[in-house]
C-alpha cells in the first residue's frame, strides 16, 4: 500500500518516542549499527544520542515509514499498546471482512459446542499476545486475582475438561467483540492455524463450526494454501452483490407500468393493475425468508390465520408463472415439496423478479437496452448473497426451430453481467425439468446448493435480531 494513502504523520507521531527511547539501549558509537539494523538512514553528528536518533528518523522518507514501522513490529521492539496503535494505522485502508458484534457472539456460542477450542498453549499464548493488550487482572472462580492470559490458560487448558470453558466469556474478557475488523480477522485466522490446533482434523472441526455462523454474514474461512503440509485458512468474503435490496418487484404476470412517486424516498407507484405485480416494501437486511414474506403478505391482505396466508401467498406466486412454461412450474412446486415444513425458515423462492425496468422497449433503446429485464427466480440470503435460477426454453438460443448464435450470445452476455454484479446464476435447460426425473433433479440440486452454502432450517436462528 502506498504511503500516500496512509496516515504517515500519525505513524511518525507514534514511532518518534520509541526511536528516541532507544538511546538507553545503545552507546553513541553503536548508533549507526542500530540504525542499519532497524532500517533508518545513517545518523549524523549531534549533541546527544536522542538527537542523533531523531535526526535519522526525520530523514526517513515518507514512503519508507510504513515498512520501518512493520520492521519494528517484527523485531518485537514495540510495546503491545504501541504495536496495536501502529497496526491500526497500517491496516486502516486494507480490505477486510466485516463481522458484526452479533455474529461474533454467535460464533463464540458455536465454538462452545466443540470439545476443545485450543490445543496448544504455547502457540495460543503467542497468538493472544500478538493480538491483544494485557494490562488488567480478573477475579477467578477460586477468588484469586489473575491476568487475562492466565484466565484463558486455567479455563481452556489447566481445567479443559471443566464445563466453565466458555468461549463467549473469553471473547468478552479479551475484548473480541470490540476488535477492529482487521484485528478480528488476524485473531480468527490465528485461532484456526495449525500451530494452535495441532493437526488438520482439529483445524477442519473448528473451521466448520466458525463457518456455520460466518456464512450468515457473507464470510467464510477458506483454505488459501498449505504450509508444511497443513492447510492455511483465510477469512474471505463470500461473493455477494453490493448494497442492500431497496425495491423488490416480483410475481408480475406482465411488464408493469411504474413510476417513482417520490424519487428521494425510492417510492414506486404502480399505474397498471396492481394485482398483476407485487412490491415488497419492507427493509431487507439479512436475506429474505419465506416466513418474512408470509408475514408481509398476511398484513397486506389482512389474513389473520397463518396457514391461510401461507396457502394464499403460494397460490399468488404460482399464478405469476408463465402458462407456456411447465418446466418453471415444476421447478417452483418441487422446491416446496422437497422442504415441506422447513420452508418457512428457508430463503423465499421468488418468481418473476424484475432486475431492470425501462419504460422504453428494447427496439426504442437500441444497443443500450438491458439484456436481462426479469429473472425467473431469485433467492436473497444473508450476507448479501443473491441466487438467480433461470429456466431456459429454446427461445433463449433459437429462432423457431433453428439455432441462433446471436440469441445465445445475448444470453451469455446477460449471465456475465449478472455474475459480475455479484449474483450467482444457475441455469437449467427446459428439457431437463420434465416429469419425475425433473423433480429429482430440482430436489437434489437444492439440497446440494444449501449444503454447499450452509443453508439449513436453522437459517431463522442465525438471522433473528
ZADOKOL-578548 format. One record per residue (C-alpha): residue number from 1; x, y, z. Coordinates in steps of 0.02 Angstrom, whole numbers, plus 50000, padded with zeros to 5 digits. Layout:
N
<NUM,<X,Y,Z>>;
...
***
This chain:
465
<1,<50000,50000,50000>>;
<2,<50069,50169,49953>>;
<3,<50117,50289,50091>>;
<4,<50011,50423,50011>>;
<5,<49855,50329,50064>>;
<6,<49912,50307,50242>>;
<7,<49920,50422,50391>>;
<8,<50108,50439,50387>>;
<9,<50112,50590,50505>>;
<10,<50012,50486,50628>>;
<11,<50137,50344,50613>>;
<12,<50281,50465,50642>>;
<13,<50196,50531,50799>>;
<14,<50179,50353,50866>>;
<15,<50356,50298,50822>>;
<16,<50457,50453,50865>>;
<17,<50453,50423,51055>>;
<18,<50501,50242,51026>>;
<19,<50651,50292,50921>>;
<20,<50706,50421,51048>>;
<21,<50694,50296,51191>>;
<22,<50818,50181,51103>>;
<23,<50958,50294,51167>>;
<24,<50953,50199,51331>>;
<25,<50996,50034,51245>>;
<26,<51147,50084,51144>>;
<27,<51310,50179,51159>>;
<28,<51346,50328,51049>>;
<29,<51469,50229,50943>>;
<30,<51341,50091,50909>>;
<31,<51201,50206,50850>>;
<32,<51249,50184,50664>>;
<33,<51240,49994,50684>>;
<34,<51069,50009,50769>>;
<35,<51002,50122,50631>>;
<36,<51061,49999,50499>>;
<37,<50976,49856,50591>>;
<38,<50808,49942,50607>>;
<39,<50808,50024,50436>>;
<40,<50849,50206,50473>>;
<41,<50969,50314,50372>>;
<42,<51144,50337,50442>>;
<43,<51139,50467,50581>>;
<44,<51243,50625,50576>>;
<45,<51333,50709,50717>>;
<46,<51228,50784,50858>>;
<47,<51245,50841,51037>>;
<48,<51152,50690,51111>>;
<49,<51109,50511,51067>>;
<50,<50923,50554,51065>>;
<51,<50952,50696,50941>>;
<52,<51055,50582,50828>>;
<53,<50915,50453,50826>>;
<54,<50783,50587,50796>>;
<55,<50886,50657,50652>>;
<56,<50898,50485,50571>>;
<57,<50711,50456,50594>>;
<58,<50666,50627,50523>>;
<59,<50774,50591,50370>>;
<60,<50674,50433,50333>>;
<61,<50567,50465,50176>>;
<62,<50379,50454,50198>>;
<63,<50362,50306,50082>>;
<64,<50479,50205,50193>>;
<65,<50392,50244,50358>>;
<66,<50262,50101,50345>>;
<67,<50400,49974,50309>>;
<68,<50501,50041,50454>>;
<69,<50351,50025,50569>>;
<70,<50322,49845,50516>>;
<71,<50506,49806,50543>>;
<72,<50496,49867,50723>>;
<73,<50344,49756,50749>>;
<74,<50434,49605,50675>>;
<75,<50585,49638,50787>>;
<76,<50473,49647,50941>>;
<77,<50532,49822,50982>>;
<78,<50361,49897,51020>>;
<79,<50254,49879,51174>>;
<80,<50089,49792,51140>>;
<81,<49995,49956,51160>>;
<82,<50104,50050,51034>>;
<83,<50108,49898,50919>>;
<84,<49919,49891,50910>>;
<85,<49906,50078,50878>>;
<86,<50035,50065,50739>>;
<87,<49949,49914,50662>>;
<88,<49783,50007,50663>>;
<89,<49863,50141,50554>>;
<90,<49949,50014,50441>>;
<91,<49787,49917,50417>>;
<92,<49669,50065,50402>>;
<93,<49650,50056,50212>>;
<94,<49671,49869,50190>>;
<95,<49519,49772,50130>>;
<96,<49442,49668,50269>>;
<97,<49289,49564,50306>>;
<98,<49159,49645,50419>>;
<99,<49094,49528,50554>>;
<100,<48968,49614,50666>>;
<101,<48966,49603,50856>>;
<102,<48808,49498,50846>>;
<103,<48889,49372,50730>>;
<104,<49046,49367,50838>>;
<105,<48938,49322,50987>>;
<106,<48850,49186,50887>>;
<107,<49021,49123,50832>>;
<108,<49076,49108,51014>>;
<109,<48919,49010,51054>>;
<110,<48953,48894,50907>>;
<111,<49129,48863,50972>>;
<112,<49056,48815,51141>>;
<113,<48982,48661,51059>>;
<114,<49156,48592,51025>>;
<115,<49253,48482,51146>>;
<116,<49408,48590,51127>>;
<117,<49438,48762,51052>>;
<118,<49628,48771,51077>>;
<119,<49750,48626,51083>>;
<120,<49922,48703,51107>>;
<121,<49952,48830,51245>>;
<122,<50121,48895,51187>>;
<123,<50054,48947,51017>>;
<124,<49886,49003,51087>>;
<125,<49978,49119,51207>>;
<126,<50085,49187,51063>>;
<127,<49927,49221,50961>>;
<128,<49841,49311,51104>>;
<129,<49994,49416,51142>>;
<130,<50006,49463,50957>>;
<131,<49826,49525,50951>>;
<132,<49781,49594,51123>>;
<133,<49849,49714,51253>>;
<134,<49852,49635,51426>>;
<135,<49852,49759,51569>>;
<136,<49711,49708,51688>>;
<137,<49678,49571,51815>>;
<138,<49522,49469,51847>>;
<139,<49447,49376,51993>>;
<140,<49448,49191,51950>>;
<141,<49323,49060,52008>>;
<142,<49435,49022,52158>>;
<143,<49433,49205,52211>>;
<144,<49613,49240,52162>>;
<145,<49673,49382,52051>>;
<146,<49735,49326,51879>>;
<147,<49779,49410,51716>>;
<148,<49678,49380,51558>>;
<149,<49810,49259,51490>>;
<150,<49812,49158,51650>>;
<151,<49622,49156,51648>>;
<152,<49622,49081,51473>>;
<153,<49752,48953,51524>>;
<154,<49656,48899,51679>>;
<155,<49489,48883,51591>>;
<156,<49543,48809,51424>>;
<157,<49699,48709,51468>>;
<158,<49730,48677,51653>>;
<159,<49545,48639,51678>>;
<160,<49500,48598,51498>>;
<161,<49377,48462,51550>>;
<162,<49279,48582,51659>>;
<163,<49111,48647,51599>>;
<164,<49165,48827,51631>>;
<165,<49273,48838,51473>>;
<166,<49155,48967,51397>>;
<167,<49208,49045,51231>>;
<168,<49079,49183,51245>>;
<169,<49150,49235,51414>>;
<170,<49326,49226,51343>>;
<171,<49275,49340,51198>>;
<172,<49203,49462,51324>>;
<173,<49359,49462,51434>>;
<174,<49482,49479,51290>>;
<175,<49378,49612,51203>>;
<176,<49349,49510,51044>>;
<177,<49177,49587,51020>>;
<178,<49253,49761,51004>>;
<179,<49406,49721,50900>>;
<180,<49428,49814,50737>>;
<181,<49382,49711,50585>>;
<182,<49563,49689,50534>>;
<183,<49617,49635,50709>>;
<184,<49471,49515,50723>>;
<185,<49524,49440,50557>>;
<186,<49701,49411,50624>>;
<187,<49629,49331,50781>>;
<188,<49507,49212,50695>>;
<189,<49635,49159,50564>>;
<190,<49763,49129,50701>>;
<191,<49639,49029,50803>>;
<192,<49620,48900,50663>>;
<193,<49806,48894,50621>>;
<194,<49892,48726,50627>>;
<195,<50008,48777,50770>>;
<196,<49859,48820,50881>>;
<197,<49751,48671,50829>>;
<198,<49896,48547,50816>>;
<199,<49825,48440,50675>>;
<200,<49725,48459,50514>>;
<201,<49570,48368,50578>>;
<202,<49558,48487,50726>>;
<203,<49578,48634,50607>>;
<204,<49433,48575,50500>>;
<205,<49323,48546,50652>>;
<206,<49346,48725,50715>>;
<207,<49333,48799,50539>>;
<208,<49167,48712,50507>>;
<209,<49096,48774,50672>>;
<210,<49150,48952,50629>>;
<211,<49087,48945,50451>>;
<212,<48912,48895,50505>>;
<213,<48898,49070,50579>>;
<214,<49013,49167,50464>>;
<215,<48914,49114,50310>>;
<216,<48762,49207,50377>>;
<217,<48857,49371,50369>>;
<218,<48936,49343,50199>>;
<219,<49105,49273,50250>>;
<220,<49196,49109,50273>>;
<221,<49362,49036,50325>>;
<222,<49431,48964,50163>>;
<223,<49590,48865,50134>>;
<224,<49709,48979,50040>>;
<225,<49866,48871,50034>>;
<226,<49968,48741,50127>>;
<227,<50119,48765,50238>>;
<228,<50221,48617,50299>>;
<229,<50080,48501,50246>>;
<230,<49944,48593,50345>>;
<231,<49804,48699,50272>>;
<232,<49810,48887,50299>>;
<233,<49639,48968,50313>>;
<234,<49598,49148,50274>>;
<235,<49440,49245,50315>>;
<236,<49366,49298,50148>>;
<237,<49201,49372,50092>>;
<238,<49078,49261,50005>>;
<239,<49040,49325,49832>>;
<240,<48892,49442,49851>>;
<241,<48805,49589,49773>>;
<242,<48849,49762,49836>>;
<243,<48722,49853,49943>>;
<244,<48554,49801,50012>>;
<245,<48398,49772,49907>>;
<246,<48289,49928,49912>>;
<247,<48147,49886,49794>>;
<248,<48088,49708,49761>>;
<249,<47964,49696,49617>>;
<250,<47911,49518,49581>>;
<251,<47773,49394,49537>>;
<252,<47721,49500,49388>>;
<253,<47615,49424,49253>>;
<254,<47670,49555,49125>>;
<255,<47776,49712,49117>>;
<256,<47705,49833,49246>>;
<257,<47678,50018,49217>>;
<258,<47782,50101,49353>>;
<259,<47840,50273,49403>>;
<260,<47931,50349,49550>>;
<261,<47806,50438,49661>>;
<262,<47947,50502,49771>>;
<263,<48121,50483,49698>>;
<264,<48209,50537,49859>>;
<265,<48122,50401,49959>>;
<266,<48126,50272,49819>>;
<267,<47936,50256,49824>>;
<268,<47868,50164,49673>>;
<269,<47691,50188,49609>>;
<270,<47604,50054,49506>>;
<271,<47495,50131,49372>>;
<272,<47440,49968,49290>>;
<273,<47332,49838,49376>>;
<274,<47414,49823,49548>>;
<275,<47355,49644,49565>>;
<276,<47473,49594,49425>>;
<277,<47633,49636,49518>>;
<278,<47697,49630,49697>>;
<279,<47812,49758,49776>>;
<280,<47894,49705,49940>>;
<281,<47917,49868,50034>>;
<282,<47999,49812,50196>>;
<283,<48186,49827,50233>>;
<284,<48286,49675,50177>>;
<285,<48432,49674,50297>>;
<286,<48493,49495,50310>>;
<287,<48410,49396,50172>>;
<288,<48225,49362,50146>>;
<289,<48145,49206,50220>>;
<290,<47977,49134,50173>>;
<291,<47911,49174,50347>>;
<292,<47959,49358,50321>>;
<293,<47870,49360,50154>>;
<294,<47718,49271,50227>>;
<295,<47706,49396,50372>>;
<296,<47711,49539,50247>>;
<297,<47578,49456,50140>>;
<298,<47463,49422,50289>>;
<299,<47470,49604,50340>>;
<300,<47449,49666,50161>>;
<301,<47298,49556,50127>>;
<302,<47231,49564,50306>>;
<303,<47237,49375,50329>>;
<304,<47233,49332,50513>>;
<305,<47262,49144,50506>>;
<306,<47443,49096,50467>>;
<307,<47402,48940,50367>>;
<308,<47279,49035,50259>>;
<309,<47411,49167,50225>>;
<310,<47536,49033,50177>>;
<311,<47419,48949,50055>>;
<312,<47359,49113,49981>>;
<313,<47536,49178,49954>>;
<314,<47590,49014,49874>>;
<315,<47445,49022,49752>>;
<316,<47480,49204,49710>>;
<317,<47662,49170,49671>>;
<318,<47621,49015,49571>>;
<319,<47495,49111,49467>>;
<320,<47632,49228,49406>>;
<321,<47724,49088,49317>>;
<322,<47707,49085,49126>>;
<323,<47569,48969,49068>>;
<324,<47678,48910,48925>>;
<325,<47821,48854,49038>>;
<326,<47782,48690,49129>>;
<327,<47968,48674,49175>>;
<328,<47959,48834,49279>>;
<329,<47803,48768,49365>>;
<330,<47891,48604,49405>>;
<331,<48042,48698,49473>>;
<332,<47933,48803,49587>>;
<333,<47822,48662,49651>>;
<334,<47966,48542,49680>>;
<335,<48054,48664,49795>>;
<336,<47905,48668,49913>>;
<337,<47876,48480,49902>>;
<338,<48060,48448,49943>>;
<339,<48072,48551,50101>>;
<340,<47894,48547,50167>>;
<341,<47887,48606,50347>>;
<342,<48062,48681,50336>>;
<343,<48011,48807,50202>>;
<344,<47965,48949,50323>>;
<345,<48143,48954,50389>>;
<346,<48225,48945,50218>>;
<347,<48257,49084,50092>>;
<348,<48099,49128,49995>>;
<349,<48096,49069,49814>>;
<350,<48035,49225,49722>>;
<351,<47968,49204,49545>>;
<352,<47970,49330,49402>>;
<353,<48080,49461,49483>>;
<354,<48120,49623,49393>>;
<355,<48305,49660,49388>>;
<356,<48296,49805,49265>>;
<357,<48148,49911,49221>>;
<358,<48148,50026,49072>>;
<359,<47993,50121,49013>>;
<360,<48057,50108,48835>>;
<361,<48058,49950,48731>>;
<362,<48216,49859,48677>>;
<363,<48183,49922,48500>>;
<364,<48174,50102,48561>>;
<365,<48326,50086,48673>>;
<366,<48434,50000,48542>>;
<367,<48607,49939,48587>>;
<368,<48593,50019,48759>>;
<369,<48447,49907,48807>>;
<370,<48461,49796,48959>>;
<371,<48490,49614,48915>>;
<372,<48403,49539,49067>>;
<373,<48245,49629,49120>>;
<374,<48172,49492,49228>>;
<375,<48239,49342,49323>>;
<376,<48141,49179,49325>>;
<377,<48178,49151,49510>>;
<378,<48279,49241,49644>>;
<379,<48335,49200,49821>>;
<380,<48405,49329,49942>>;
<381,<48519,49256,50076>>;
<382,<48613,49329,50224>>;
<383,<48775,49418,50187>>;
<384,<48711,49496,50026>>;
<385,<48712,49333,49929>>;
<386,<48590,49326,49785>>;
<387,<48549,49167,49689>>;
<388,<48468,49178,49518>>;
<389,<48386,49025,49440>>;
<390,<48347,49030,49254>>;
<391,<48244,48901,49159>>;
<392,<48293,48914,48976>>;
<393,<48173,48865,48839>>;
<394,<48230,48856,48659>>;
<395,<48186,49040,48634>>;
<396,<48346,49078,48729>>;
<397,<48455,49001,48596>>;
<398,<48347,48979,48441>>;
<399,<48226,49067,48325>>;
<400,<48088,48945,48289>>;
<401,<48173,48777,48273>>;
<402,<48338,48845,48209>>;
<403,<48486,48882,48322>>;
<404,<48526,49067,48326>>;
<405,<48703,49111,48385>>;
<406,<48655,49292,48418>>;
<407,<48519,49240,48540>>;
<408,<48640,49129,48633>>;
<409,<48769,49270,48635>>;
<410,<48641,49385,48716>>;
<411,<48604,49250,48845>>;
<412,<48789,49227,48884>>;
<413,<48819,49415,48896>>;
<414,<48672,49437,49014>>;
<415,<48737,49297,49126>>;
<416,<48909,49377,49134>>;
<417,<48833,49544,49183>>;
<418,<48735,49463,49324>>;
<419,<48887,49370,49389>>;
<420,<48996,49524,49383>>;
<421,<48862,49616,49483>>;
<422,<48880,49485,49621>>;
<423,<48735,49369,49578>>;
<424,<48762,49181,49572>>;
<425,<48673,49117,49418>>;
<426,<48612,48938,49393>>;
<427,<48536,48894,49225>>;
<428,<48426,48745,49183>>;
<429,<48376,48683,49013>>;
<430,<48187,48671,49000>>;
<431,<48202,48492,48934>>;
<432,<48286,48441,49099>>;
<433,<48134,48487,49202>>;
<434,<48008,48360,49144>>;
<435,<47917,48227,49245>>;
<436,<47991,48128,49389>>;
<437,<48168,48149,49325>>;
<438,<48147,48337,49330>>;
<439,<48079,48332,49507>>;
<440,<48225,48227,49566>>;
<441,<48347,48345,49480>>;
<442,<48274,48501,49562>>;
<443,<48262,48418,49733>>;
<444,<48442,48357,49726>>;
<445,<48502,48525,49662>>;
<446,<48427,48625,49806>>;
<447,<48488,48502,49937>>;
<448,<48665,48513,49867>>;
<449,<48654,48703,49849>>;
<450,<48601,48726,50029>>;
<451,<48733,48603,50090>>;
<452,<48872,48694,49996>>;
<453,<48815,48864,50060>>;
<454,<48771,48802,50235>>;
<455,<48588,48849,50222>>;
<456,<48481,48745,50340>>;
<457,<48317,48756,50432>>;
<458,<48424,48844,50565>>;
<459,<48427,48992,50446>>;
<460,<48299,49080,50554>>;
<461,<48405,49059,50711>>;
<462,<48550,49146,50625>>;
<463,<48457,49299,50567>>;
<464,<48341,49341,50713>>;
<465,<48375,49512,50789>>;
***
